């Protein structure tokens, strides 16, 4: 579960659990998790930081996959459509979804020091946005909220003298 990014956790189990869950969801939905799509998902989860398409492309090229950018973008589009990834628009990067089996909008805490991302998935935030949009007669198609700051781990690090 990605919600533990800012705190210690079993990273190997986290990645394997995300992949296993994605495989099951794709079977249930009758869609194909091709080798390229699965590898892109693995690379995103392995990073545990928001990762851009060109970083993913470089990783795929090293492993002998198709080196054309459309390959990565098609995989990312599929994974986002299936709710397996979220795109962070502000930094043009992707993170794994901690609840892919439940359709939802994303809210993220982004640490500007260590570049980690933590998904909130708060029903209260989503409800407040929906109620506000309804008051204005606005139909929401999608939203992603990105909150930039400093995580507790980075706050706890000793400050360097003179900075």
C-alpha positions as protocol buffer text, in pm:
chain_id: "A"
residue {
  index: 1
  type: UNK
  ca { x: 0 y: 0 z: 0 }
}
residue {
  index: 2
  type: UNK
  ca { x: 150 y: 330 z: -103 }
}
residue {
  index: 3
  type: UNK
  ca { x: 20 y: 509 z: 203 }
}
residue {
  index: 4
  type: UNK
  ca { x: 327 y: 384 z: 390 }
}
residue {
  index: 5
  type: UNK
  ca { x: 579 y: 555 z: 161 }
}
residue {
  index: 6
  type: UNK
  ca { x: 680 y: 814 z: 421 }
}
residue {
  index: 7
  type: UNK
  ca { x: 734 y: 545 z: 684 }
}
residue {
  index: 8
  type: UNK
  ca { x: 940 y: 225 z: 679 }
}
residue {
  index: 9
  type: UNK
  ca { x: 777 y: -77 z: 514 }
}
residue {
  index: 10
  type: UNK
  ca { x: 859 y: -397 z: 326 }
}
residue {
  index: 11
  type: UNK
  ca { x: 920 y: -250 z: -19 }
}
residue {
  index: 12
  type: UNK
  ca { x: 959 y: -586 z: -196 }
}
residue {
  index: 13
  type: UNK
  ca { x: 624 y: -707 z: -59 }
}
residue {
  index: 14
  type: UNK
  ca { x: 467 y: -374 z: -150 }
}
residue {
  index: 15
  type: UNK
  ca { x: 572 y: -403 z: -517 }
}
residue {
  index: 16
  type: UNK
  ca { x: 480 y: -771 z: -551 }
}
residue {
  index: 17
  type: UNK
  ca { x: 142 y: -707 z: -388 }
}
residue {
  index: 18
  type: UNK
  ca { x: 68 y: -421 z: -630 }
}
residue {
  index: 19
  type: UNK
  ca { x: 156 y: -638 z: -931 }
}
residue {
  index: 20
  type: UNK
  ca { x: -44 y: -935 z: -807 }
}
residue {
  index: 21
  type: UNK
  ca { x: -344 y: -709 z: -743 }
}
residue {
  index: 22
  type: UNK
  ca { x: -310 y: -554 z: -1092 }
}
residue {
  index: 23
  type: UNK
  ca { x: -299 y: -898 z: -1254 }
}
residue {
  index: 24
  type: UNK
  ca { x: -616 y: -1004 z: -1073 }
}
residue {
  index: 25
  type: UNK
  ca { x: -799 y: -681 z: -1154 }
}
residue {
  index: 26
  type: UNK
  ca { x: -709 y: -706 z: -1524 }
}
residue {
  index: 27
  type: UNK
  ca { x: -835 y: -1066 z: -1540 }
}
residue {
  index: 28
  type: UNK
  ca { x: -1158 y: -965 z: -1364 }
}
residue {
  index: 29
  type: UNK
  ca { x: -1206 y: -673 z: -1604 }
}
residue {
  index: 30
  type: UNK
  ca { x: -1122 y: -876 z: -1913 }
}
residue {
  index: 31
  type: UNK
  ca { x: -829 y: -655 z: -2015 }
}
residue {
  index: 32
  type: UNK
  ca { x: -472 y: -757 z: -2095 }
}
residue {
  index: 33
  type: UNK
  ca { x: -182 y: -669 z: -1871 }
}
residue {
  index: 34
  type: UNK
  ca { x: 80 y: -719 z: -2143 }
}
residue {
  index: 35
  type: UNK
  ca { x: 447 y: -770 z: -2052 }
}
residue {
  index: 36
  type: UNK
  ca { x: 527 y: -406 z: -2136 }
}
residue {
  index: 37
  type: UNK
  ca { x: 233 y: -276 z: -1931 }
}
residue {
  index: 38
  type: UNK
  ca { x: 329 y: -496 z: -1637 }
}
residue {
  index: 39
  type: UNK
  ca { x: 692 y: -389 z: -1655 }
}
residue {
  index: 40
  type: UNK
  ca { x: 596 y: -21 z: -1664 }
}
residue {
  index: 41
  type: UNK
  ca { x: 377 y: -80 z: -1358 }
}
residue {
  index: 42
  type: UNK
  ca { x: 664 y: -259 z: -1182 }
}
residue {
  index: 43
  type: UNK
  ca { x: 907 y: 24 z: -1261 }
}
residue {
  index: 44
  type: UNK
  ca { x: 663 y: 283 z: -1124 }
}
residue {
  index: 45
  type: UNK
  ca { x: 605 y: 86 z: -804 }
}
residue {
  index: 46
  type: UNK
  ca { x: 973 y: 1 z: -764 }
}
residue {
  index: 47
  type: UNK
  ca { x: 1059 y: 370 z: -772 }
}
residue {
  index: 48
  type: UNK
  ca { x: 816 y: 466 z: -493 }
}
residue {
  index: 49
  type: UNK
  ca { x: 870 y: 819 z: -615 }
}
residue {
  index: 50
  type: UNK
  ca { x: 683 y: 992 z: -890 }
}
residue {
  index: 51
  type: UNK
  ca { x: 853 y: 888 z: -1212 }
}
residue {
  index: 52
  type: UNK
  ca { x: 835 y: 1040 z: -1558 }
}
residue {
  index: 53
  type: UNK
  ca { x: 770 y: 870 z: -1890 }
}
residue {
  index: 54
  type: UNK
  ca { x: 1125 y: 920 z: -2017 }
}
residue {
  index: 55
  type: UNK
  ca { x: 1275 y: 761 z: -1705 }
}
residue {
  index: 56
  type: UNK
  ca { x: 1043 y: 466 z: -1763 }
}
residue {
  index: 57
  type: UNK
  ca { x: 1143 y: 454 z: -2128 }
}
residue {
  index: 58
  type: UNK
  ca { x: 1512 y: 441 z: -2032 }
}
residue {
  index: 59
  type: UNK
  ca { x: 1440 y: 153 z: -1796 }
}
residue {
  index: 60
  type: UNK
  ca { x: 1254 y: -38 z: -2066 }
}
residue {
  index: 61
  type: UNK
  ca { x: 1531 y: 19 z: -2321 }
}
residue {
  index: 62
  type: UNK
  ca { x: 1789 y: -127 z: -2079 }
}
residue {
  index: 63
  type: UNK
  ca { x: 1572 y: -438 z: -2057 }
}
residue {
  index: 64
  type: UNK
  ca { x: 1530 y: -475 z: -2434 }
}
residue {
  index: 65
  type: UNK
  ca { x: 1171 y: -355 z: -2469 }
}
residue {
  index: 66
  type: UNK
  ca { x: 1057 y: -135 z: -2758 }
}
residue {
  index: 67
  type: UNK
  ca { x: 1236 y: 197 z: -2727 }
}
residue {
  index: 68
  type: UNK
  ca { x: 968 y: 414 z: -2891 }
}
residue {
  index: 69
  type: UNK
  ca { x: 804 y: 674 z: -2662 }
}
residue {
  index: 70
  type: UNK
  ca { x: 451 y: 578 z: -2779 }
}
residue {
  index: 71
  type: UNK
  ca { x: 508 y: 234 z: -2624 }
}
residue {
  index: 72
  type: UNK
  ca { x: 548 y: 389 z: -2279 }
}
residue {
  index: 73
  type: UNK
  ca { x: 270 y: 642 z: -2326 }
}
residue {
  index: 74
  type: UNK
  ca { x: 23 y: 375 z: -2438 }
}
residue {
  index: 75
  type: UNK
  ca { x: 116 y: 160 z: -2136 }
}
residue {
  index: 76
  type: UNK
  ca { x: 78 y: 458 z: -1901 }
}
residue {
  index: 77
  type: UNK
  ca { x: -258 y: 549 z: -2052 }
}
residue {
  index: 78
  type: UNK
  ca { x: -383 y: 192 z: -2008 }
}
residue {
  index: 79
  type: UNK
  ca { x: -256 y: 173 z: -1647 }
}
residue {
  index: 80
  type: UNK
  ca { x: -417 y: 509 z: -1559 }
}
residue {
  index: 81
  type: UNK
  ca { x: -744 y: 414 z: -1728 }
}
residue {
  index: 82
  type: UNK
  ca { x: -752 y: 94 z: -1524 }
}
residue {
  index: 83
  type: UNK
  ca { x: -689 y: 292 z: -1205 }
}
residue {
  index: 84
  type: UNK
  ca { x: -353 y: 122 z: -1145 }
}
residue {
  index: 85
  type: UNK
  ca { x: -157 y: 448 z: -1168 }
}
residue {
  index: 86
  type: UNK
  ca { x: -221 y: 816 z: -1106 }
}
residue {
  index: 87
  type: UNK
  ca { x: -70 y: 1094 z: -1312 }
}
residue {
  index: 88
  type: UNK
  ca { x: 61 y: 1388 z: -1114 }
}
residue {
  index: 89
  type: UNK
  ca { x: -1 y: 1671 z: -1357 }
}
residue {
  index: 90
  type: UNK
  ca { x: 202 y: 1933 z: -1174 }
}
residue {
  index: 91
  type: UNK
  ca { x: 526 y: 1738 z: -1208 }
}
residue {
  index: 92
  type: UNK
  ca { x: 429 y: 1531 z: -1514 }
}
residue {
  index: 93
  type: UNK
  ca { x: 501 y: 1202 z: -1339 }
}
residue {
  index: 94
  type: UNK
  ca { x: 324 y: 883 z: -1234 }
}
residue {
  index: 95
  type: UNK
  ca { x: 272 y: 695 z: -908 }
}
residue {
  index: 96
  type: UNK
  ca { x: 111 y: 363 z: -826 }
}
residue {
  index: 97
  type: UNK
  ca { x: -244 y: 369 z: -694 }
}
residue {
  index: 98
  type: UNK
  ca { x: -288 y: 228 z: -345 }
}
residue {
  index: 99
  type: UNK
  ca { x: -656 y: 136 z: -405 }
}
residue {
  index: 100
  type: UNK
  ca { x: -693 y: 35 z: -771 }
}
residue {
  index: 101
  type: UNK
  ca { x: -1001 y: -179 z: -710 }
}
residue {
  index: 102
  type: UNK
  ca { x: -1203 y: 124 z: -592 }
}
residue {
  index: 103
  type: UNK
  ca { x: -1262 y: 410 z: -838 }
}
residue {
  index: 104
  type: UNK
  ca { x: -1154 y: 737 z: -679 }
}
residue {
  index: 105
  type: UNK
  ca { x: -985 y: 1069 z: -739 }
}
residue {
  index: 106
  type: UNK
  ca { x: -634 y: 1123 z: -610 }
}
residue {
  index: 107
  type: UNK
  ca { x: -499 y: 1350 z: -343 }
}
residue {
  index: 108
  type: UNK
  ca { x: -125 y: 1344 z: -288 }
}
residue {
  index: 109
  type: UNK
  ca { x: 130 y: 1474 z: -44 }
}
residue {
  index: 110
  type: UNK
  ca { x: 451 y: 1544 z: -239 }
}
residue {
  index: 111
  type: UNK
  ca { x: 774 y: 1595 z: -48 }
}
residue {
  index: 112
  type: UNK
  ca { x: 987 y: 1849 z: -229 }
}
residue {
  index: 113
  type: UNK
  ca { x: 1300 y: 1732 z: -45 }
}
residue {
  index: 114
  type: UNK
  ca { x: 1303 y: 1352 z: -93 }
}
residue {
  index: 115
  type: UNK
  ca { x: 1052 y: 1351 z: -382 }
}
residue {
  index: 116
  type: UNK
  ca { x: 832 y: 1084 z: -223 }
}
residue {
  index: 117
  type: UNK
  ca { x: 458 y: 1084 z: -283 }
}
residue {
  index: 118
  type: UNK
  ca { x: 185 y: 963 z: -51 }
}
residue {
  index: 119
  type: UNK
  ca { x: -172 y: 907 z: -168 }
}
residue {
  index: 120
  type: UNK
  ca { x: -440 y: 1025 z: 72 }
}
residue {
  index: 121
  type: UNK
  ca { x: -766 y: 916 z: -96 }
}
residue {
  index: 122
  type: UNK
  ca { x: -973 y: 1115 z: 153 }
}
residue {
  index: 123
  type: UNK
  ca { x: -1348 y: 1084 z: 113 }
}
residue {
  index: 124
  type: UNK
  ca { x: -1385 y: 1414 z: 300 }
}
residue {
  index: 125
  type: UNK
  ca { x: -1176 y: 1605 z: 44 }
}
residue {
  index: 126
  type: UNK
  ca { x: -1360 y: 1443 z: -246 }
}
residue {
  index: 127
  type: UNK
  ca { x: -1698 y: 1521 z: -89 }
}
residue {
  index: 128
  type: UNK
  ca { x: -1603 y: 1885 z: -25 }
}
residue {
  index: 129
  type: UNK
  ca { x: -1496 y: 1924 z: -388 }
}
residue {
  index: 130
  type: UNK
  ca { x: -1814 y: 1756 z: -516 }
}
residue {
  index: 131
  type: UNK
  ca { x: -2041 y: 1970 z: -298 }
}
residue {
  index: 132
  type: UNK
  ca { x: -1862 y: 2289 z: -404 }
}
residue {
  index: 133
  type: UNK
  ca { x: -1882 y: 2191 z: -771 }
}
residue {
  index: 134
  type: UNK
  ca { x: -2253 y: 2104 z: -735 }
}
residue {
  index: 135
  type: UNK
  ca { x: -2320 y: 2448 z: -583 }
}
residue {
  index: 136
  type: UNK
  ca { x: -2175 y: 2601 z: -899 }
}
residue {
  index: 137
  type: UNK
  ca { x: -2352 y: 2365 z: -1138 }
}
residue {
  index: 138
  type: UNK
  ca { x: -2018 y: 2214 z: -1239 }
}
residue {
  index: 139
  type: UNK
  ca { x: -1976 y: 1851 z: -1340 }
}
residue {
  index: 140
  type: UNK
  ca { x: -1635 y: 1711 z: -1241 }
}
residue {
  index: 141
  type: UNK
  ca { x: -1474 y: 1470 z: -1486 }
}
residue {
  index: 142
  type: UNK
  ca { x: -1163 y: 1407 z: -1279 }
}
residue {
  index: 143
  type: UNK
  ca { x: -938 y: 1581 z: -1032 }
}
residue {
  index: 144
  type: UNK
  ca { x: -601 y: 1531 z: -876 }
}
residue {
  index: 145
  type: UNK
  ca { x: -489 y: 1735 z: -580 }
}
residue {
  index: 146
  type: UNK
  ca { x: -117 y: 1775 z: -525 }
}
residue {
  index: 147
  type: UNK
  ca { x: -3 y: 1918 z: -193 }
}
residue {
  index: 148
  type: UNK
  ca { x: 366 y: 2009 z: -194 }
}
residue {
  index: 149
  type: UNK
  ca { x: 562 y: 2029 z: 129 }
}
residue {
  index: 150
  type: UNK
  ca { x: 807 y: 1837 z: 344 }
}
residue {
  index: 151
  type: UNK
  ca { x: 750 y: 1491 z: 489 }
}
residue {
  index: 152
  type: UNK
  ca { x: 817 y: 1411 z: 854 }
}
residue {
  index: 153
  type: UNK
  ca { x: 1131 y: 1212 z: 772 }
}
residue {
  index: 154
  type: UNK
  ca { x: 1285 y: 1511 z: 592 }
}
residue {
  index: 155
  type: UNK
  ca { x: 1170 y: 1748 z: 868 }
}
residue {
  index: 156
  type: UNK
  ca { x: 1346 y: 1528 z: 1123 }
}
residue {
  index: 157
  type: UNK
  ca { x: 1681 y: 1542 z: 939 }
}
residue {
  index: 158
  type: UNK
  ca { x: 1935 y: 1776 z: 1098 }
}
residue {
  index: 159
  type: UNK
  ca { x: 1959 y: 2108 z: 916 }
}
residue {
  index: 160
  type: UNK
  ca { x: 2295 y: 2180 z: 753 }
}
residue {
  index: 161
  type: UNK
  ca { x: 2472 y: 2479 z: 909 }
}
residue {
  index: 162
  type: UNK
  ca { x: 2489 y: 2788 z: 690 }
}
residue {
  index: 163
  type: UNK
  ca { x: 2189 y: 2701 z: 471 }
}
